[in-house]
């Protein structure tokens, strides 16, 4: 696992925490959806890079 994989996964988890926090604060749904999509993309990219599927 290299540095980029770690950064992608940590950033994805950070965004996931932001989704939870924003939802508790009753932020606009559009912001929550954008954070959720960004989180899912970062986590997926990190996992795909770990598996060697995406280089």
The first five atom37 places (N, CA, C, CB, O) and aatype in JSON, in Angstrom:
{
  "aatype": [20, 20, 20, 20, 20, 20, 20, 20, 20, 20, 20, 20, 20, 20, 20, 20, 20, 20, 20, 20, 20, 20, 20, 20, 20, 20, 20, 20, 20, 20, 20, 20, 20, 20, 20, 20, 20, 20, 20, 20, 20, 20, 20, 20, 20, 20, 20, 20, 20, 20, 20, 20, 20, 20, 20],
  "atom_mask": [
    [1, 1, 1, 1, 1],
    [1, 1, 1, 1, 1],
    [1, 1, 1, 1, 1],
    [1, 1, 1, 1, 1],
    [1, 1, 1, 1, 1],
    [1, 1, 1, 1, 1],
    [1, 1, 1, 1, 1],
    [1, 1, 1, 1, 1],
    [1, 1, 1, 1, 1],
    [1, 1, 1, 1, 1],
    [1, 1, 1, 1, 1],
    [1, 1, 1, 1, 1],
    [1, 1, 1, 1, 1],
    [1, 1, 1, 1, 1],
    [1, 1, 1, 1, 1],
    [1, 1, 1, 1, 1],
    [1, 1, 1, 1, 1],
    [1, 1, 1, 1, 1],
    [1, 1, 1, 1, 1],
    [1, 1, 1, 1, 1],
    [1, 1, 1, 1, 1],
    [1, 1, 1, 1, 1],
    [1, 1, 1, 1, 1],
    [1, 1, 1, 1, 1],
    [1, 1, 1, 1, 1],
    [1, 1, 1, 1, 1],
    [1, 1, 1, 1, 1],
    [1, 1, 1, 1, 1],
    [1, 1, 1, 1, 1],
    [1, 1, 1, 1, 1],
    [1, 1, 1, 1, 1],
    [1, 1, 1, 1, 1],
    [1, 1, 1, 1, 1],
    [1, 1, 1, 1, 1],
    [1, 1, 1, 1, 1],
    [1, 1, 1, 1, 1],
    [1, 1, 1, 1, 1],
    [1, 1, 1, 1, 1],
    [1, 1, 1, 1, 1],
    [1, 1, 1, 1, 1],
    [1, 1, 1, 1, 1],
    [1, 1, 1, 1, 1],
    [1, 1, 1, 1, 1],
    [1, 1, 1, 1, 1],
    [1, 1, 1, 1, 1],
    [1, 1, 1, 1, 1],
    [1, 1, 1, 1, 1],
    [1, 1, 1, 1, 1],
    [1, 1, 1, 1, 1],
    [1, 1, 1, 1, 1],
    [1, 1, 1, 1, 1],
    [1, 1, 1, 1, 1],
    [1, 1, 1, 1, 1],
    [1, 1, 1, 1, 1],
    [1, 1, 1, 1, 1]
  ],
  "atom_positions": [
    [[0.86, -1.18, 0.0], [0.0, 0.0, 0.0], [0.9, 1.23, 0.0], [-0.97, 0.0, 1.23], [1.78, 1.36, 0.85]],
    [[0.67, 2.12, -0.93], [1.5, 3.32, -0.98], [0.76, 4.51, -0.4], [1.93, 3.61, -2.41], [-0.37, 4.39, 0.07]],
    [[1.41, 5.67, -0.45], [0.86, 6.87, 0.17], [-0.46, 7.34, -0.42], [1.85, 7.95, 0.07], [-1.33, 7.8, 0.3]],
    [[-0.6, 7.23, -1.74], [-1.83, 7.72, -2.38], [-3.03, 6.9, -1.93], [-1.7, 7.67, -3.91], [-4.11, 7.46, -1.71]],
    [[-2.87, 5.6, -1.8], [-3.98, 4.76, -1.32], [-4.41, 5.22, 0.07], [-3.58, 3.28, -1.29], [-5.6, 5.37, 0.34]],
    [[-3.43, 5.43, 0.93], [-3.73, 5.86, 2.3], [-4.43, 7.2, 2.31], [-2.44, 5.93, 3.12], [-5.41, 7.38, 3.04]],
    [[-3.95, 8.13, 1.51], [-4.56, 9.47, 1.46], [-6.01, 9.37, 0.97], [-3.75, 10.41, 0.53], [-6.89, 10.01, 1.54]],
    [[-6.25, 8.58, -0.08], [-7.61, 8.44, -0.6], [-8.55, 7.85, 0.43], [-7.61, 7.57, -1.85], [-9.68, 8.33, 0.59]],
    [[-8.1, 6.83, 1.14], [-8.97, 6.19, 2.13], [-9.21, 7.11, 3.32], [-8.34, 4.86, 2.61], [-10.34, 7.23, 3.79]],
    [[-8.17, 7.77, 3.81], [-8.34, 8.69, 4.94], [-9.25, 9.85, 4.56], [-6.97, 9.23, 5.42], [-10.12, 10.24, 5.34]],
    [[-9.06, 10.4, 3.36], [-9.91, 11.51, 2.92], [-11.36, 11.06, 2.75], [-9.38, 12.08, 1.6], [-12.28, 11.8, 3.08]],
    [[-11.55, 9.84, 2.24], [-12.91, 9.3, 2.12], [-13.58, 9.14, 3.47], [-12.87, 7.97, 1.41], [-14.76, 9.45, 3.62]],
    [[-12.82, 8.65, 4.46], [-13.38, 8.53, 5.81], [-13.66, 9.89, 6.42], [-12.43, 7.73, 6.71], [-14.65, 10.06, 7.14]],
    [[-12.8, 10.87, 6.15], [-13.01, 12.24, 6.62], [-14.31, 12.8, 6.04], [-11.82, 13.14, 6.24], [-15.1, 13.43, 6.76]],
    [[-14.53, 12.59, 4.75], [-15.77, 13.06, 4.13], [-16.99, 12.32, 4.68], [-15.7, 12.88, 2.61], [-18.05, 12.91, 4.84]],
    [[-16.83, 11.03, 4.97], [-17.93, 10.27, 5.56], [-18.31, 10.85, 6.93], [-17.56, 8.78, 5.7], [-19.49, 10.93, 7.27]],
    [[-17.31, 11.25, 7.7], [-17.58, 11.91, 8.98], [-18.28, 13.24, 8.79], [-16.28, 12.12, 9.76], [-19.14, 13.62, 9.59]],
    [[-17.92, 13.95, 7.71], [-18.58, 15.21, 7.39], [-20.04, 15.0, 7.04], [-17.87, 15.9, 6.25], [-20.89, 15.82, 7.4]],
    [[-20.34, 13.91, 6.34], [-21.73, 13.6, 6.0], [-22.54, 13.42, 7.28], [-21.82, 12.33, 5.11], [-23.63, 13.97, 7.41]],
    [[-22.01, 12.65, 8.21], [-22.71, 12.41, 9.48], [-22.9, 13.71, 10.24], [-21.92, 11.39, 10.36], [-23.98, 13.98, 10.76]],
    [[-21.85, 14.52, 10.31], [-21.93, 15.78, 11.04], [-22.92, 16.74, 10.4], [-20.55, 16.43, 11.11], [-23.72, 17.37, 11.09]],
    [[-22.87, 16.86, 9.08], [-23.77, 17.78, 8.4], [-25.22, 17.33, 8.52], [-23.39, 17.9, 6.93], [-26.13, 18.15, 8.59]],
    [[-25.43, 16.01, 8.53], [-26.78, 15.5, 8.67], [-27.34, 15.83, 10.05], [-26.81, 13.97, 8.43], [-28.51, 16.18, 10.19]],
    [[-26.5, 15.73, 11.08], [-26.94, 16.08, 12.44], [-27.24, 17.56, 12.57], [-25.87, 15.68, 13.46], [-28.1, 17.95, 13.36]],
    [[-26.54, 18.4, 11.79], [-26.74, 19.85, 11.84], [-27.86, 20.32, 10.93], [-25.45, 20.55, 11.47], [-28.12, 21.52, 10.83]],
    [[-28.52, 19.39, 10.26], [-29.64, 19.71, 9.35], [-29.2, 20.63, 8.2], [-30.78, 20.37, 10.13], [-29.91, 21.57, 7.86]],
    [[-28.04, 20.34, 7.63], [-27.55, 21.11, 6.48], [-28.39, 20.74, 5.25], [-26.02, 20.83, 6.23], [-29.11, 19.74, 5.26]],
    [[-28.29, 21.55, 4.19], [-29.05, 21.24, 2.96], [-28.69, 19.86, 2.41], [-28.8, 22.31, 1.89], [-27.53, 19.44, 2.44]],
    [[-29.69, 19.17, 1.91], [-29.49, 17.82, 1.39], [-28.51, 17.77, 0.23], [-30.81, 17.23, 0.96], [-27.8, 16.78, 0.06]],
    [[-28.46, 18.82, -0.57], [-27.54, 18.82, -1.71], [-26.08, 18.75, -1.24], [-27.76, 20.08, -2.58], [-25.27, 18.08, -1.87]],
    [[-25.75, 19.44, -0.16], [-24.39, 19.4, 0.38], [-24.08, 18.01, 0.92], [-24.22, 20.46, 1.5], [-22.99, 17.49, 0.71]],
    [[-25.04, 17.42, 1.6], [-24.85, 16.08, 2.16], [-24.65, 15.06, 1.04], [-26.06, 15.69, 3.05], [-23.8, 14.18, 1.15]],
    [[-25.43, 15.18, -0.03], [-25.31, 14.25, -1.15], [-23.95, 14.4, -1.83], [-26.44, 14.48, -2.16], [-23.33, 13.39, -2.18]],
    [[-23.48, 15.63, -2.02], [-22.18, 15.84, -2.65], [-21.06, 15.25, -1.8], [-21.93, 17.34, -2.88], [-20.13, 14.63, -2.33]],
    [[-21.13, 15.44, -0.48], [-20.13, 14.85, 0.41], [-20.17, 13.33, 0.36], [-20.33, 15.34, 1.84], [-19.12, 12.68, 0.36]],
    [[-21.36, 12.77, 0.33], [-21.49, 11.32, 0.29], [-20.91, 10.75, -1.0], [-22.96, 10.91, 0.43], [-20.24, 9.72, -0.97]],
    [[-21.17, 11.41, -2.12], [-20.62, 10.96, -3.4], [-19.1, 11.06, -3.39], [-21.21, 11.78, -4.57], [-18.41, 10.15, -3.84]],
    [[-18.58, 12.17, -2.89], [-17.13, 12.34, -2.81], [-16.49, 11.3, -1.91], [-16.78, 13.72, -2.31], [-15.42, 10.77, -2.23]],
    [[-17.13, 11.01, -0.81], [-16.62, 10.0, 0.12], [-16.58, 8.64, -0.54], [-17.47, 9.95, 1.39], [-15.58, 7.93, -0.46]],
    [[-17.67, 8.26, -1.2], [-17.73, 6.96, -1.86], [-16.69, 6.85, -2.96], [-19.13, 6.73, -2.43], [-16.08, 5.8, -3.13]],
    [[-16.47, 7.93, -3.72], [-15.49, 7.9, -4.79], [-14.07, 7.74, -4.25], [-15.58, 9.18, -5.63], [-13.28, 6.96, -4.78]],
    [[-13.74, 8.47, -3.19], [-12.4, 8.37, -2.6], [-12.17, 6.97, -2.02], [-12.21, 9.43, -1.51], [-11.11, 6.39, -2.23]],
    [[-13.14, 6.46, -1.3], [-12.98, 5.12, -0.72], [-12.87, 4.06, -1.8], [-14.16, 4.8, 0.2], [-12.04, 3.15, -1.69]],
    [[-13.68, 4.16, -2.85], [-13.63, 3.19, -3.93], [-12.29, 3.26, -4.66], [-14.78, 3.42, -4.92], [-11.7, 2.23, -4.97]],
    [[-11.8, 4.46, -4.92], [-10.52, 4.61, -5.6], [-9.39, 4.04, -4.75], [-10.24, 6.09, -5.93], [-8.5, 3.37, -5.28]],
    [[-9.41, 4.29, -3.45], [-8.38, 3.75, -2.57], [-8.39, 2.24, -2.55], [-8.56, 4.29, -1.18], [-7.33, 1.61, -2.61]],
    [[-9.56, 1.65, -2.46], [-9.66, 0.19, -2.41], [-9.26, -0.42, -3.76], [-11.1, -0.24, -2.05], [-8.56, -1.44, -3.79]],
    [[-9.68, 0.19, -4.86], [-9.31, -0.32, -6.18], [-7.79, -0.26, -6.39], [-10.02, 0.46, -7.28], [-7.21, -1.15, -7.0]],
    [[-7.17, 0.79, -5.87], [-5.72, 0.89, -6.0], [-5.02, -0.16, -5.14], [-5.24, 2.3, -5.61], [-4.0, -0.7, -5.55]],
    [[-5.56, -0.44, -3.97], [-4.97, -1.47, -3.11], [-5.06, -2.83, -3.81], [-5.69, -1.52, -1.73], [-4.11, -3.62, -3.77]],
    [[-6.19, -3.11, -4.45], [-6.4, -4.38, -5.12], [-5.6, -4.48, -6.42], [-7.88, -4.58, -5.41], [-5.48, -5.56, -6.99]],
    [[-5.05, -3.37, -6.88], [-4.26, -3.39, -8.11], [-5.1, -3.32, -9.37], [-3.41, -4.6, -8.15], [-4.58, -3.53, -10.46]],
    [[-6.39, -3.04, -9.23], [-7.28, -2.97, -10.39], [-7.08, -1.65, -11.15], [-8.76, -3.11, -9.95], [-7.11, -1.61, -12.38]],
    [[-6.86, -0.58, -10.38], [-6.72, 0.74, -10.99], [-5.35, 1.27, -10.62], [-7.85, 1.72, -10.53], [-5.02, 1.37, -9.44]],
    [[-4.55, 1.62, -11.61], [-3.19, 2.07, -11.31], [-3.03, 3.51, -11.64], [-2.16, 1.27, -12.06], [-1.95, 4.07, -11.46]]
  ]
}
